[in-house]
Amino acid sequence: MNSTATTAMPDLGTPSLHSGGANAVNRTQGKADRSQLLVTGLKWLLLAVLLLGMAGPLVFILMQAVLTPEGRWAGLQPFTALFSNINFLPMLGRSLWVSFSTALVTVPLAYIFAYALQRTCIPLKPVWRGIGLLPLLAPSLLPGIALIYLFGNQGLFKEWMDGSIYGFWGILLGEVFYTFPHALMILLSALSQADGRLYDAAAAMGSSRWRTFKSVTLPATRYGIFGAFCLVFTLTITDFGVPKIVGGAYSVLAVEAYKAVVGQQQFGRGALIGLLLLVPAVLTFAVDAWLQRRQRAQMSSRSESYVPRPDWRRDGANLMAVTILAAAILIMIAVAIGASLVKLWPYNLQLTLQHYDFDNMDGGGWLAYWNSLRLACGTSIAGTLVIFTGAWLMEKTRGPALLGPMLRFLCFLPMAVPGLVLGLGTLLFFNHPANPFNFLYGTMALLVVCSVVHFYTTAHLTAVTALKQLDPEFEAASLSLKVPLLKTFVRITVPLCLPALLEIFRYLFVSSMTTVSAVIFLYRPDTVLASVAVLNMDDAGDVGPAAAMSTLILLTSAAASLLMHAAGSRWIARAQAWRGARAH
């Protein structure tokens, strides 16, 4: 009977229906194939961008270090010549000592601050947290300028330091201010979760507060402490903003690399020092990866969240410590802002805006500020688009087997490369006559590319964290319904991850406004940036205008951060209201 019906179907005109159904299936399959082809093409394009912006500069800085000017293999001769220099080993020792000392001071201070925010009942926690993270909004040159106004030759408290601010102590104090929020973020995360049962057991056994801290809290956060120590050490040894302002005769590796390239045009020597600066960053990255594998989860399915109980003695002591640290941060920022608004600090405190007349001073004028805004906007828009799309391609789509590991390696590589090294490598790579992209050198486009690559890893991790919270069934449903992946990405993934997108945008904007090291070698007179103008004005002796430009950078970064935070909070509130309405 079935066979009869089947043979009779052609006479009823069924072939046309079957032909149309087959064509529809073919069209759907063709769309799926084109969609997968487009996804694979976008992955290869992302790989090309990362190779161009990261791998190319690193290869060129390595070639500059190990090859002779004629292009022959130089072997160990450049390193031997560098280390045999009578001034090099003392400079290396100074760099290591000031970096170690900064980490030794910063990490305990940040731990106290983070502990007060996470494990006590002090009031106004959001306010203290905001103050603790405030140095992120300022360029690394600002603490150096503030220290000059506080302890310099004409500073308010010059008797306290007796001129020793220009050297080790100035670098130490400035780097503590600069690295404090970075250590604080790590330690806040390390202290954010704890098993309340352990603290209840310790209290039941009559353990003292100090013993509980040593036996429970400290061991649970040791990996965060070590990670913060390595990060602060790396940030200090690769930063040249603070040493350039208040270092004086206390020369360090980062400033020497800058002088070798900008002042002496010794690109080989600068490349060698850049490779040396790469070593601690790579070691820190490797140690952090090792610690991540060894670290065990602090919370299990049976754990109970630890909620601190009010204790006036503990809370009072921590509130006092937080107040002192917050006051130190605010004093540094207030002095820089105040010095930009008075005629001659500290002798003539009459209010004036003369320091903001940038066009009549060295450094780049108002053009530098508008260029920084262009760079920040360009980096934020292009970087958010590229980084979030790239994270989505890696987490939510399939592709060639070898392409995924290559992309992951290149996405994490910028975390291990200091900005000064990346900037120098970008200079050597894009300024080479044989490079077909040589026309980009000195343009705003290259500054945007370098900035996106420099800050890629942190933004990528933010995007991946948001994407992992989405149920894979979104993509599975799209495939079953034959909906193109890119349409799912635009209509579902992007709206759901909008708070993360705003956070990435904010991070890229602020980082681009404040960065110095990654762009110091890449600008031309028409693309000079505000952070570079601060350095140039300080070199010219215009400390007041340098403080004014630093203040503008700080206020602009703060305004952008508040705007993005408000937009993200509003979107989250709307999403929750929409879900509540759907639930009812």
N, C-alpha and C positions, 0 to 999 in steps of 0.2 A: 504493500500500500504506500509506503514511504517512497519506494522507487518510482511508483506510478505518478505520485504527486510531483516528484522531482523531475520526471521527464515531461510532464505536462506544463511545468512552469514556464518554459521558453515561449509556448504558444500564448501565454497570458501577459506577455510583455515584461516579465520579471527581469530579464537580462539588463534592461536599462536601469532598474532599481539597484541590482547588484553592482553594476558598473559605477553608478553614482556613489554607493556605499564604499566601494573599493577606492574610488578617487578621494572621497572624504578621509578615509583612513590614511591614504598616501599623503594627502595634504597635511594632516595632523602629524604624521610621522616626519614629514619634511620640515614642519615648523619646529618639532622637537630637535631634529638634527641641526637645524640652523641655530636654535637656541644654545645647544651644547657647543656648537662650533664657535659661537660668539663668546661664550664663557671661556672656552680654551684660549681664544684669541686675546681676551682681556687679561688672562693670567700671564700670557707671554709678554703682553705689553707692560704689565706691572713688573715682571722680571727685568725687562729692558730698562725701565726707569730706575729701578734699584741698582742695577749694574752700572748704569751711567752716573748716578748720583753718589754711590757709595763705593762699589768695587773699583771703578776706574780711578778715583782719587787715591785710594789706598795702594793700588798697584803702582801708581806714579810716584808716590812718596817713598815707596820701597825702592823703586828703580833709582830715584834721585839719591838715595842713601848708599846704594851698593854698586852703582855704576860710575865710571869716570865720565868727564864731560864729552869724551869721544865715543861713549857708548860701550866701553869694555868693562868686563867684570873687575871690580876693585877689591873683592875679597874683604878681609878684615882691616885693611889699611885705613879706611876712613874712621872706623871705630877706635883703632889704636891711636890715631892722631888726635881724636877727640879726647880720649881718656888720658893721654899723655900730657895734655895741656895743664899747666901748673894751676890754673884757676878752676878747672872743671870739677875735680873730685870734691874740693871744698864747697862748690856751688851745689853739687848733687847732695852732699851731706846736709847742707842748709835746707834744701827743698824737702828732704825726707824728714828732718827734725821738725820743721814748722808744720808739716802735714800731720805727723804723728801727734804733735802737741795739740793741734787744733781738734783732732778727733778725740783726744783724751779729755779735752775740756767740753766739747760740744755734746758728745753722746750722753754723759751723766746729766747735764743741764736739760737736754731734750727729754731724757727719761723721766726726770722729776716733773717736768711740765706735762708729759703724756700721762704719767701715773695720776697726777692730780685731776686730769680731765676724764680719765676712764675708770679710776678705782676709788674716787672720793665723792663726796656730796657738796662740793664747793658751789657757790652760786655763780650765775652768769657764764656758764661754760661756753656757749656759742661766742660770746664776746672775747673770752680768753683765747679760744681756738683761732678766731679771726686775727687777733693780734699776733699770735705765734706764727701764723703763716704769712703775715704781712711782708716780710723781706722778699718773698717770691715775686712781688710786684715791682721791685726796684732792681736796677742794674747793679752788678757787683761793684761798680765804681762808687756808688752812693755811700756805703760805709766808710770807704777811704776818705771821701770828702768830709763826712761828718766827723771823723776822728781828727782831721786837721783842724776843724773849727773848735773841737773840744780840747785837744791836747797838743796842738801844733804850736809854732813859735808865737802866734798871736791868739791862741786858744783860750777858752774860759778857764780851763784848769791846767794850764801849761806847767805850773809848778809841780803838779803831781807826777808828770812823766819826765820833766827836765830834758825835753828834746828827744827822749828815747822812743817816741812814737814813730819816728822814721827808722824802721828796721824790724826786728823780730816781733816786738810787742805790738806794733801797728798792724803787721800782717796777721798776727794771731787774733787780735780783737776783731779786725775786719772780716776775717774768714769765719770766725765763730758766728757773727751776725749773718753772713751770707749762707752758711751751710746749716744753720739751726733748723729752718723749716723742713729741709730735706730729711734730716734725721728724725724730726718730730713726726712726719707722715709715716715713716716706717714703724716707729715705736707706738704710735697710736693704733696702727693695725695690729701690732704684736700684743698689745694690751687690751684689745677690744673684746676678746672672748676668753672666758675662763670657766672651768667646771666648779660650780658653787659647792658641790659635795666635798671637795677637798678642803675648802675653807671652813665648812661646817664641821668636818672631822677634826681639823686642827683646833678649832675653838672648843670642841667637846673634850679634847685631850689636854686642854689647858695650855696650849702653845701661846707664847707671847707674840705680839704683833711683829717684832723684828725677826723672830725665828720663823714665823709663817712666811714672811717676805723672802727670807733666805732659802727656805726649803720648798716653797710652792711657787711663788710669783717669779722669782729670779730665774730658776731653771726653766720655767715654761716660756720665758721670753729671751733666752740666751741667743737663739738664732737671730732674732730681730736686732738685738744689741750688736752682735757681730756684723750683721749686714749693714747697720747704720754706721758702724765704725769704718768699714771698708769704703762705703759710699762717701763719707766725709773726707777720708784720706784722699780718695781719688779726685773729688771735686777741688780740694785745696791744692794738690800738686799740679793740677792742670789749669788752674785759674791764674790769669795774669792781671785782672782788673785791680784787685786790692794791692798786690805787690807793686804794680806800676804806679799807684798813687802814693802809697805810704812806705814802700819798700826801702827807699833811699839806697844806701850802699849794700843792703842785704839782698844780693842778687840771687834769683831762683831760676829753675829751668824754664818755666813758661815765659818769663820776661826775656830770658836769653834767646829763646827761639824767636820771639817777636822782633828783638833787636837784630838778630842775624838776618832775617828776611827783609824787614822794612828799612832798617838803618844801614846795614852793611851789604845787602844784596847777596848774601852767602846762602843760597838756597840749599846746597848740600848740607851745610852745618845745621840749618833749620830743620831739614828733613831728618837728620840723625837724632836731634833732640826730640823731634816729634815722635819718632819710633820709640825712644826711651819713655816718653810720656804715655805711650800706648800700652806699655808693659803693665803698670799697676792697674790700669782700667781693665785689661784683659784678665788679669789675675783675679780682680774683684768679681768680674762676671763669672769666671769659672768657679770661684769659691761660693758665690751666691747660688749657682746651679747645683753644686754639691750639697749645700745646706738645704735646698728645697727638697732634694731626694731623701735626706736623712730626717728632716723634720716630720714629726708625727702630728696628727690632728689633735688639737686640744679639746675638741668637743666631739663626743660620740652620741649615739642615739639615746643613751641613758643619761647623758649629762644634763645638769640643771644650770641654767644661766646664772652667773654670779651677779648679784645686785648689791652694791655697797650700801651699808647702813650708816646713818649719820653718827659721827663721832667728833665731838667738838675739838678735841686735842689734835687728832689726825687732820681733820678738815681745816682747822685753823693754821696749823703748820704748813700745809700744802697751799692754802690760799695766800699765805705770806710769801712763799717761794714763787708762786705764779705771779703775784703782784710785782715782785722785784724784777723778775725776768721780763715781764710785759713792759714795765717802766723803762728798762734798759733799751728795749727795742723801740719804744715810742720816743725816747730821748734822742736816739740816733736819727730817726726820721724827722722829728720836730726840729732838730738843729739844722739839718740840711734844708728843710723848707723855710725855716726862719731866716737863715743866712741868705737865701735867695730873695728875701723881701726887705732887707735893710741895706743902707748905703755902704757901710764898712763895718763888718763884724770884727770885734765886739765894741769898737770905739764909737761909732755913729750908728745908733739903732733906729734912725728915722726911717719910716716905711717908704719904700720906693719900688717901682717896677723896672728900673733901669737895667737890671741884670737880665731881663727878658727881651731886651732889644738885641736879639741875636744877629740881625743883619749887619750891625755895626761892630761885630766882634769876629775873631777867628773861630773856626770850627765847622762852618757850613751854613750858619744862619738858620732861619725858619725852614729853609728847604730840607734840612736834615730831619726836622720833626715830621714834616709832611711825607718825606720818603719813608720814615719809619711806620707811619700810618699805612702807607701803600703796601709796604712789606708785610705788616701784620695782617691787613685785610686779605692780601693775595695769598699769604701762607695759610691763613685760617680757612679760606674758601677752597683753594686747591687742595690743601692738605686734608681737610675733612672729607672731601669727595674721594680722593685717592685712597686714603688710609681706611676709611670705613668700607668702601667698595672692595678694596683688597682683602680686608678681614672677612667680609662676607663671602667672597670668592673662595677663600681658603677654608672657611668653616662650614659652608652650606652647599658647596657644589663639588662635583667630581671632575677629575682631569687626569692628565698623564701622571704616572706613578712617580717619576723623578722630579716633576715640577714642584710638587708640594714641599718636600724637604728643602729644596733650593730656596724657595720663597720664604720659608720659616727662618732659615739661617740668615738671609739678608734682612728680614724684618727685625731680628734681634741683634744684628751686628751693630747698628748705631748706638745701642746702649753701652757698648764697650769701646767706643771711639770718642775721645775728647773733642770738644768743639774746635780747639786750636789745631789739632791734627787734621780734622776734616776740612777746615778752612784752608790750611796749607796745601793739602792734597788736591782740593778743588782748584786752587790757584795753579798748581803745576799741571794738572790734567787739562783744564779748559783753556789755559794760556799757551798750550803747545801748538806750534804752527801746523802740525800734521793732524790735529784733531778736527774733524769736520764740524764740530760744535764750537769751534773757537770763537765764532761771532757772538756767543752768549757772554763772553767774559766782560765783566764790568757793567752788565745790564741788570735791571731789576728782576728779570726772569731768572737769572742764575742765582741771585740772592734768595729768591723764593724757593727754588729747587734745593739749594743748600740747607735752608732753614727747615723745609719739610723733612728732608732726610735726617737732619740732626735730631729732630724731636719725634722721629717716626715711632720708635719702640714704645714709649709711654702711651702715645695716642692709640697705637695698635692694640696694646693690652687692654685699654679701656673699651675699645670696640669689641674685642673678642669676649670680654667679660659680659657685655650686654647681649651679644649674639648667642652666647651659651645659655642664657636664661630663656631663650625662645624655644618653644617645643618644635622638634624636627618634623612634626606632623604638618606644619605649614607647607614645607617643601614637598612632603609626600602627597598631600592633598592636591597641590598644584600639578604635580606630575600625573596623578590619576585623572585629573580634570583636563589635562592637556593645556594648562595655562603656562605661557612662557615664564621662565624663571625670573627674567628681568622685570616682568610685570608684577610678579609676587614681591620682588625686592622693593619696587617703588611704592606699591599700594599697601603692603602689610609690614614688611621689615622696617622700612625707614620710619613710618609713623610710630611704631612700637618702641623704637630705639631713639626717638628724638631727644630725650634727656641726655643720653650718652653722646649724641651728636653735638649738642650744645656744650657739653663738658669738653669734648675734643676741640671744638672751635675756640672756647675760652682758653684752654691750655696753649694752643698754638698761637693765639693772638698775644697773650701775655709773654710767652717765651720769645716770640719774635721781636716784641718791643724792647725787651731787656737784654737780649743776647749781645755779646761783644766778640767773644773769641772766634765764633764760627764765621763772622763776616768781616773781621778786621783786615783780611788780605784781599777782599773781593770787590770793594767799592771803588768808584771813580768820583771825581768832584761833583758830577751831576747825580750820583746815587749815594752820596754820603748819608749816614744814618745818625739818629739822635744819640744812640749809645756811643758811637764813634766820635761824635761831636763833643761829648762830655770829655773824652780822653784828650782830644785835640785842644780844647779850651783849657784844660788843666795843664797841659804841656806849655801853653802860651802864658800861663800865670793868671788866667781869668777864672779863679776858683768860684767866685760868686755866680757868674753865668753857667759854669759847670753844675753848680748846685741847682740853679734854676732849671736847666734842661733835665737833670735827674728828677726833679720834682714833677715836671711835666710828664715824664715817662711813668712815674709812680701813679699820678692821678689818672692818667689815661688807662693804665692797666687796671686800676681799681674800678673805674667806671665801667669798663668792658666786663669785668668779672661780676659786678653787681647786676648788670643788665642780663648777662647770660644766666646767672643764678635765678633771677626773677622770672625769666622766660621759662626755664626748666621747671621751677616750682609751679608756675601757672599751668603748664602743660600736664604735670603730674596730677594736679588737683582736678583738672578737667577730665583726665582719663579715669581717675577714681570715681568722679561723679557719674560719668557715663557708665562705668561698670556697675555702680550701685543702682542706677536706673534700670539697667538690663536685668539685674538680679531680682528687682521687685516686679 
